[in-house]
Protein backbone atom coordinates (compact mmCIF):
# COMPACT_ATOMS: atom_id res chain seq x y z
CA UNK A 1 0.00 0.00 0.00
CA UNK A 2 1.44 3.36 -1.03
CA UNK A 3 0.79 6.35 1.18
CA UNK A 4 1.26 9.99 0.25
CA UNK A 5 1.95 12.27 3.21
CA UNK A 6 0.92 15.93 3.10
CA UNK A 7 2.85 18.53 5.11
CA UNK A 8 0.62 19.49 8.04
CA UNK A 9 1.22 20.18 11.71
CA UNK A 10 2.81 17.11 13.33
CA UNK A 11 -0.29 16.22 15.37
CA UNK A 12 -2.52 16.23 12.28
CA UNK A 13 -1.74 14.10 9.25
CA UNK A 14 -3.74 13.42 6.12
CA UNK A 15 -2.96 10.22 4.25
CA UNK A 16 -4.17 9.27 0.80
CA UNK A 17 -4.60 5.52 0.43
CA UNK A 18 -6.29 3.24 -2.07
CA UNK A 19 -9.68 3.38 -0.28
CA UNK A 20 -10.22 7.05 0.51
CA UNK A 21 -8.67 10.16 1.94
CA UNK A 22 -7.99 9.49 5.61
CA UNK A 23 -7.52 12.15 8.27
CA UNK A 24 -5.06 10.93 10.88
CA UNK A 25 -4.19 12.48 14.19
CA UNK A 26 -2.20 11.55 17.28
CA UNK A 27 -4.08 14.17 19.30
CA UNK A 28 -6.32 12.21 21.68
CA UNK A 29 -8.48 15.24 22.47
CA UNK A 30 -9.05 16.12 18.80
CA UNK A 31 -9.96 12.49 18.11
CA UNK A 32 -12.34 12.55 21.09
CA UNK A 33 -13.93 15.72 19.72
CA UNK A 34 -14.51 13.94 16.39
CA UNK A 35 -16.06 10.92 18.14
CA UNK A 36 -18.23 13.19 20.32
CA UNK A 37 -19.33 14.95 17.10
CA UNK A 38 -20.56 11.63 15.65
CA UNK A 39 -17.64 11.32 13.22
CA UNK A 40 -16.86 7.60 13.18
CA UNK A 41 -13.38 6.37 14.03
CA UNK A 42 -12.22 4.34 11.03
CA UNK A 43 -9.12 2.77 12.56
CA UNK A 44 -6.19 3.29 14.86
CA UNK A 45 -2.57 2.22 14.80
CA UNK A 46 0.06 2.11 17.48
CA UNK A 47 3.52 3.34 16.49
CA UNK A 48 5.88 2.79 19.39
CA UNK A 49 4.35 4.66 22.31
CA UNK A 50 2.04 6.78 20.10
CA UNK A 51 -1.40 5.88 18.82
CA UNK A 52 -2.67 7.37 15.57
CA UNK A 53 -6.44 7.67 15.06
CA UNK A 54 -7.85 7.68 11.50
CA UNK A 55 -11.12 9.16 10.29
CA UNK A 56 -12.54 9.27 6.76
CA UNK A 57 -12.11 12.75 5.30
CA UNK A 58 -15.43 14.40 4.42
CA UNK A 59 -17.11 17.80 4.68
CA UNK A 60 -18.37 17.10 8.22
CA UNK A 61 -14.84 16.35 9.40
CA UNK A 62 -13.47 19.42 7.61
CA UNK A 63 -16.01 21.62 9.43
CA UNK A 64 -15.10 19.98 12.75
CA UNK A 65 -11.38 20.62 12.16
CA UNK A 66 -12.08 24.27 11.31
CA UNK A 67 -14.21 24.73 14.45
CA UNK A 68 -11.63 22.97 16.67
CA UNK A 69 -8.78 25.05 15.23
CA UNK A 70 -10.75 28.30 15.65
CA UNK A 71 -11.66 27.48 19.27
CA UNK A 72 -15.37 27.57 18.37
CA UNK A 73 -16.06 23.83 18.66
CA UNK A 74 -18.93 22.79 20.91
CA UNK A 75 -20.05 19.34 22.02
CA UNK A 76 -21.90 17.97 25.01
CA UNK A 77 -19.32 17.81 27.83
CA UNK A 78 -20.47 14.40 29.06
CA UNK A 79 -20.30 12.98 25.53
CA UNK A 80 -16.80 14.46 25.14
CA UNK A 81 -15.65 12.99 28.47
CA UNK A 82 -17.03 9.57 27.45
CA UNK A 83 -15.21 9.81 24.11
CA UNK A 84 -11.93 10.62 25.91
CA UNK A 85 -12.37 7.62 28.23
CA UNK A 86 -13.20 5.34 25.29
CA UNK A 87 -10.15 6.42 23.29
CA UNK A 88 -7.89 6.13 26.35
CA UNK A 89 -9.21 2.61 26.82
CA UNK A 90 -8.34 1.82 23.19
CA UNK A 91 -4.83 3.23 23.66
CA UNK A 92 -4.22 1.35 26.91
CA UNK A 93 -5.66 -2.00 25.81
CA UNK A 94 -4.69 -1.73 22.13
CA UNK A 95 -8.13 -2.90 20.97
CA UNK A 96 -8.13 -3.65 17.25
CA UNK A 97 -10.87 -2.14 15.09
CA UNK A 98 -9.78 -3.26 11.63
CA UNK A 99 -6.99 -5.71 12.39
CA UNK A 100 -6.94 -9.45 12.86
CA UNK A 101 -7.37 -9.22 16.63
CA UNK A 102 -10.79 -9.39 18.24
CA UNK A 103 -12.86 -6.51 16.99
CA UNK A 104 -14.59 -4.23 19.44
CA UNK A 105 -17.01 -1.44 18.44
CA UNK A 106 -16.45 1.97 19.96
CA UNK A 107 -19.30 2.86 22.25
CA UNK A 108 -20.60 6.30 23.11
CA UNK A 109 -23.22 6.03 25.80
CA UNK A 110 -25.55 3.33 24.56
CA UNK A 111 -24.92 4.04 20.87
CA UNK A 112 -22.41 2.08 18.83
CA UNK A 113 -20.27 4.26 16.58
CA UNK A 114 -19.57 2.69 13.18
CA UNK A 115 -16.09 1.20 12.88
CA UNK A 116 -15.72 -0.75 9.66
TASULLIN-V698823 format. One record per residue. N is the residue number from 0. PSI is psi in whole degrees, 0 to 359 (999 if undefined). Layout:
# TASULLIN-V698823
((N	PSI) (N	PSI))
This chain:
# TASULLIN-V698823
((0	128) (1	131) (2	139) (3	118) (4	141) (5	136) (6	113) (7	173) (8	149) (9	330) (10	350) (11	120) (12	137) (13	136) (14	129) (15	121) (16	184) (17	338) (18	307) (19	175) (20	122) (21	139) (22	117) (23	142) (24	148) (25	359) (26	106) (27	320) (28	326) (29	315) (30	320) (31	322) (32	317) (33	311) (34	317) (35	338) (36	14) (37	30) (38	115) (39	138) (40	123) (41	315) (42	176) (43	155) (44	135) (45	131) (46	98) (47	240) (48	359) (49	147) (50	133) (51	128) (52	138) (53	135) (54	148) (55	129) (56	127) (57	179) (58	326) (59	317) (60	319) (61	319) (62	321) (63	319) (64	316) (65	316) (66	318) (67	316) (68	330) (69	4) (70	33) (71	7) (72	139) (73	135) (74	163) (75	128) (76	326) (77	319) (78	318) (79	315) (80	319) (81	320) (82	319) (83	312) (84	318) (85	313) (86	324) (87	321) (88	319) (89	315) (90	314) (91	329) (92	352) (93	46) (94	137) (95	133) (96	314) (97	10) (98	194) (99	345) (100	172) (101	130) (102	143) (103	121) (104	151) (105	130) (106	139) (107	107) (108	236) (109	3) (110	139) (111	131) (112	132) (113	131) (114	84) (115	999))
